[in-house]
Amino acid sequence: GYGFFPRQDYAAATALPSLLRYGGTTDLSPDSVDELIDYYAIQTSFGTGGGSVTAAMNTLTENLGVSMALWEGLLTAPRFDAHQIDLWRDRERESILRRPDDPSSLAISRFNKLLYGGHPIGWEMTAEDLDPTRLSAERLREMHQRIVCRENLILGVSGDASWDDMRPLLEHLVERIQPCPSVLPD
């Protein structure tokens, strides 16, 4: 997650999970991904905390092969569509503008700044973070390489599938996830 990287990487590391899901793959446009998810009733979730990025996929057993292939593409071959990056940036800009309008959000914001100061837990998105030099497809690819890599992977499986069915799918997924270019800092 964003907590392992310098402040200038905050927007890219924060945007990464959302843009893995909504940014398409190298083979599929974002709309095509959405159509497949709807058609096969695949449930995906991508998220981040200060120290981690999570990705999950739920599907019917009969759609396991198609679903795993799509999820693998989202994880290993993201497109980071420029339009989706702009949409994410615009939502974050709007959130920044509206932050002072909600007293409870403002109180939490001020409290976190007082309590955590410059620590990543206390960071909030700023207009500077959203600058195209800090949030671009290239920056997202750099974050992707550093975060979504083999040594950072913890993989869990549950459901109505046998190990004989799952093993080749999981081995293929793990083979496609690249080794980490460097170790994350402590």
TORKOL-4160 file (C-alpha; in steps of 0.2 Angstrom, whole numbers, padded with zeros to 4 digits, m for minus):
186
<pt num="1" X="0000" Y="0000" Z="0000"/>
<pt num="2" X="0004" Y="0018" Z="m0001"/>
<pt num="3" X="0012" Y="0018" Z="0017"/>
<pt num="4" X="0028" Y="0010" Z="0010"/>
<pt num="5" X="0032" Y="0024" Z="m0003"/>
<pt num="6" X="0037" Y="0042" Z="m0002"/>
<pt num="7" X="0023" Y="0056" Z="m0002"/>
<pt num="8" X="0025" Y="0059" Z="m0021"/>
<pt num="9" X="0019" Y="0041" Z="m0024"/>
<pt num="10" X="0003" Y="0043" Z="m0014"/>
<pt num="11" X="m0009" Y="0047" Z="m0028"/>
<pt num="12" X="m0003" Y="0033" Z="m0039"/>
<pt num="13" X="m0002" Y="0020" Z="m0025"/>
<pt num="14" X="m0019" Y="0025" Z="m0018"/>
<pt num="15" X="m0027" Y="0025" Z="m0036"/>
<pt num="16" X="m0019" Y="0008" Z="m0041"/>
<pt num="17" X="m0033" Y="m0004" Z="m0034"/>
<pt num="18" X="m0047" Y="0006" Z="m0042"/>
<pt num="19" X="m0038" Y="0007" Z="m0059"/>
<pt num="20" X="m0034" Y="m0011" Z="m0058"/>
<pt num="21" X="m0052" Y="m0014" Z="m0058"/>
<pt num="22" X="m0059" Y="0000" Z="m0069"/>
<pt num="23" X="m0044" Y="0003" Z="m0081"/>
<pt num="24" X="m0046" Y="m0012" Z="m0092"/>
<pt num="25" X="m0032" Y="m0024" Z="m0097"/>
<pt num="26" X="m0020" Y="m0024" Z="m0111"/>
<pt num="27" X="m0032" Y="m0035" Z="m0121"/>
<pt num="28" X="m0049" Y="m0028" Z="m0115"/>
<pt num="29" X="m0055" Y="m0010" Z="m0114"/>
<pt num="30" X="m0063" Y="m0005" Z="m0098"/>
<pt num="31" X="m0081" Y="m0007" Z="m0105"/>
<pt num="32" X="m0077" Y="m0025" Z="m0111"/>
<pt num="33" X="m0071" Y="m0029" Z="m0094"/>
<pt num="34" X="m0087" Y="m0023" Z="m0087"/>
<pt num="35" X="m0097" Y="m0033" Z="m0099"/>
<pt num="36" X="m0088" Y="m0049" Z="m0095"/>
<pt num="37" X="m0091" Y="m0046" Z="m0076"/>
<pt num="38" X="m0109" Y="m0043" Z="m0079"/>
<pt num="39" X="m0112" Y="m0057" Z="m0091"/>
<pt num="40" X="m0103" Y="m0070" Z="m0080"/>
<pt num="41" X="m0109" Y="m0062" Z="m0064"/>
<pt num="42" X="m0091" Y="m0061" Z="m0057"/>
<pt num="43" X="m0089" Y="m0051" Z="m0041"/>
<pt num="44" X="m0072" Y="m0042" Z="m0039"/>
<pt num="45" X="m0066" Y="m0031" Z="m0026"/>
<pt num="46" X="m0049" Y="m0021" Z="m0026"/>
<pt num="47" X="m0044" Y="m0010" Z="m0011"/>
<pt num="48" X="m0030" Y="m0003" Z="m0001"/>
<pt num="49" X="m0025" Y="0001" Z="0016"/>
<pt num="50" X="m0009" Y="0010" Z="0022"/>
<pt num="51" X="0001" Y="m0006" Z="0021"/>
<pt num="52" X="m0008" Y="m0017" Z="0008"/>
<pt num="53" X="m0017" Y="m0019" Z="m0008"/>
<pt num="54" X="m0031" Y="m0032" Z="m0009"/>
<pt num="55" X="m0039" Y="m0040" Z="m0023"/>
<pt num="56" X="m0053" Y="m0053" Z="m0022"/>
<pt num="57" X="m0064" Y="m0062" Z="m0035"/>
<pt num="58" X="m0080" Y="m0072" Z="m0032"/>
<pt num="59" X="m0088" Y="m0082" Z="m0046"/>
<pt num="60" X="m0099" Y="m0097" Z="m0049"/>
<pt num="61" X="m0089" Y="m0113" Z="m0051"/>
<pt num="62" X="m0095" Y="m0116" Z="m0069"/>
<pt num="63" X="m0087" Y="m0099" Z="m0073"/>
<pt num="64" X="m0071" Y="m0102" Z="m0064"/>
<pt num="65" X="m0060" Y="m0103" Z="m0080"/>
<pt num="66" X="m0066" Y="m0087" Z="m0088"/>
<pt num="67" X="m0067" Y="m0078" Z="m0071"/>
<pt num="68" X="m0049" Y="m0083" Z="m0066"/>
<pt num="69" X="m0043" Y="m0078" Z="m0084"/>
<pt num="70" X="m0051" Y="m0061" Z="m0082"/>
<pt num="71" X="m0045" Y="m0058" Z="m0064"/>
<pt num="72" X="m0027" Y="m0063" Z="m0069"/>
<pt num="73" X="m0028" Y="m0050" Z="m0084"/>
<pt num="74" X="m0033" Y="m0037" Z="m0072"/>
<pt num="75" X="m0019" Y="m0041" Z="m0060"/>
<pt num="76" X="m0005" Y="m0045" Z="m0072"/>
<pt num="77" X="m0009" Y="m0034" Z="m0087"/>
<pt num="78" X="m0018" Y="m0018" Z="m0083"/>
<pt num="79" X="m0021" Y="m0005" Z="m0096"/>
<pt num="80" X="m0023" Y="0010" Z="m0085"/>
<pt num="81" X="m0034" Y="0018" Z="m0097"/>
<pt num="82" X="m0031" Y="0037" Z="m0098"/>
<pt num="83" X="m0050" Y="0041" Z="m0097"/>
<pt num="84" X="m0052" Y="0031" Z="m0081"/>
<pt num="85" X="m0037" Y="0039" Z="m0073"/>
<pt num="86" X="m0045" Y="0056" Z="m0077"/>
<pt num="87" X="m0061" Y="0051" Z="m0069"/>
<pt num="88" X="m0052" Y="0045" Z="m0054"/>
<pt num="89" X="m0042" Y="0061" Z="m0053"/>
<pt num="90" X="m0058" Y="0071" Z="m0055"/>
<pt num="91" X="m0067" Y="0062" Z="m0041"/>
<pt num="92" X="m0053" Y="0065" Z="m0029"/>
<pt num="93" X="m0052" Y="0084" Z="m0034"/>
<pt num="94" X="m0071" Y="0085" Z="m0030"/>
<pt num="95" X="m0068" Y="0076" Z="m0013"/>
<pt num="96" X="m0054" Y="0088" Z="m0009"/>
<pt num="97" X="m0065" Y="0103" Z="m0013"/>
<pt num="98" X="m0080" Y="0096" Z="m0003"/>
<pt num="99" X="m0069" Y="0091" Z="0012"/>
<pt num="100" X="m0072" Y="0107" Z="0022"/>
<pt num="101" X="m0091" Y="0105" Z="0019"/>
<pt num="102" X="m0093" Y="0091" Z="0031"/>
<pt num="103" X="m0090" Y="0095" Z="0049"/>
<pt num="104" X="m0087" Y="0077" Z="0054"/>
<pt num="105" X="m0074" Y="0074" Z="0040"/>
<pt num="106" X="m0066" Y="0090" Z="0044"/>
<pt num="107" X="m0064" Y="0085" Z="0062"/>
<pt num="108" X="m0057" Y="0068" Z="0057"/>
<pt num="109" X="m0045" Y="0076" Z="0045"/>
<pt num="110" X="m0039" Y="0089" Z="0058"/>
<pt num="111" X="m0037" Y="0076" Z="0071"/>
<pt num="112" X="m0027" Y="0064" Z="0060"/>
<pt num="113" X="m0015" Y="0078" Z="0056"/>
<pt num="114" X="m0013" Y="0082" Z="0074"/>
<pt num="115" X="m0011" Y="0064" Z="0079"/>
<pt num="116" X="0000" Y="0057" Z="0065"/>
<pt num="117" X="0008" Y="0073" Z="0057"/>
<pt num="118" X="0018" Y="0068" Z="0042"/>
<pt num="119" X="0016" Y="0049" Z="0044"/>
<pt num="120" X="0007" Y="0040" Z="0030"/>
<pt num="121" X="m0008" Y="0037" Z="0041"/>
<pt num="122" X="m0011" Y="0056" Z="0042"/>
<pt num="123" X="m0009" Y="0059" Z="0024"/>
<pt num="124" X="m0024" Y="0067" Z="0014"/>
<pt num="125" X="m0025" Y="0069" Z="m0005"/>
<pt num="126" X="m0020" Y="0086" Z="m0011"/>
<pt num="127" X="m0021" Y="0095" Z="m0028"/>
<pt num="128" X="m0002" Y="0093" Z="m0029"/>
<pt num="129" X="m0004" Y="0074" Z="m0027"/>
<pt num="130" X="m0016" Y="0074" Z="m0042"/>
<pt num="131" X="m0004" Y="0082" Z="m0054"/>
<pt num="132" X="m0002" Y="0072" Z="m0070"/>
<pt num="133" X="0017" Y="0070" Z="m0066"/>
<pt num="134" X="0012" Y="0061" Z="m0050"/>
<pt num="135" X="m0003" Y="0052" Z="m0057"/>
<pt num="136" X="m0001" Y="0045" Z="m0075"/>
<pt num="137" X="m0002" Y="0028" Z="m0083"/>
<pt num="138" X="0017" Y="0027" Z="m0082"/>
<pt num="139" X="0017" Y="0031" Z="m0063"/>
<pt num="140" X="0004" Y="0018" Z="m0061"/>
<pt num="141" X="0014" Y="0005" Z="m0070"/>
<pt num="142" X="0029" Y="0008" Z="m0059"/>
<pt num="143" X="0018" Y="0006" Z="m0043"/>
<pt num="144" X="0010" Y="m0009" Z="m0050"/>
<pt num="145" X="0027" Y="m0017" Z="m0053"/>
<pt num="146" X="0033" Y="m0013" Z="m0035"/>
<pt num="147" X="0016" Y="m0018" Z="m0027"/>
<pt num="148" X="0008" Y="m0032" Z="m0037"/>
<pt num="149" X="0023" Y="m0044" Z="m0038"/>
<pt num="150" X="0026" Y="m0062" Z="m0033"/>
<pt num="151" X="0035" Y="m0059" Z="m0016"/>
<pt num="152" X="0021" Y="m0048" Z="m0010"/>
<pt num="153" X="0008" Y="m0061" Z="m0014"/>
<pt num="154" X="m0003" Y="m0069" Z="m0001"/>
<pt num="155" X="m0016" Y="m0080" Z="m0010"/>
<pt num="156" X="m0031" Y="m0089" Z="m0002"/>
<pt num="157" X="m0045" Y="m0099" Z="m0010"/>
<pt num="158" X="m0061" Y="m0106" Z="m0004"/>
<pt num="159" X="m0076" Y="m0113" Z="m0012"/>
<pt num="160" X="m0084" Y="m0127" Z="m0022"/>
<pt num="161" X="m0069" Y="m0131" Z="m0032"/>
<pt num="162" X="m0057" Y="m0146" Z="m0030"/>
<pt num="163" X="m0038" Y="m0144" Z="m0028"/>
<pt num="164" X="m0036" Y="m0153" Z="m0045"/>
<pt num="165" X="m0046" Y="m0140" Z="m0053"/>
<pt num="166" X="m0038" Y="m0125" Z="m0044"/>
<pt num="167" X="m0020" Y="m0129" Z="m0045"/>
<pt num="168" X="m0017" Y="m0126" Z="m0063"/>
<pt num="169" X="m0026" Y="m0110" Z="m0063"/>
<pt num="170" X="m0017" Y="m0104" Z="m0048"/>
<pt num="171" X="0000" Y="m0110" Z="m0054"/>
<pt num="172" X="m0003" Y="m0100" Z="m0071"/>
<pt num="173" X="m0008" Y="m0085" Z="m0061"/>
<pt num="174" X="0007" Y="m0085" Z="m0050"/>
<pt num="175" X="0019" Y="m0088" Z="m0065"/>
<pt num="176" X="0011" Y="m0072" Z="m0074"/>
<pt num="177" X="0014" Y="m0062" Z="m0058"/>
<pt num="178" X="0032" Y="m0055" Z="m0060"/>
<pt num="179" X="0045" Y="m0056" Z="m0046"/>
<pt num="180" X="0047" Y="m0040" Z="m0036"/>
<pt num="181" X="0060" Y="m0028" Z="m0043"/>
<pt num="182" X="0065" Y="m0023" Z="m0025"/>
<pt num="183" X="0060" Y="m0027" Z="m0007"/>
<pt num="184" X="0048" Y="m0016" Z="0001"/>
<pt num="185" X="0055" Y="m0005" Z="0015"/>
<pt num="186" X="0052" Y="m0010" Z="0034"/>
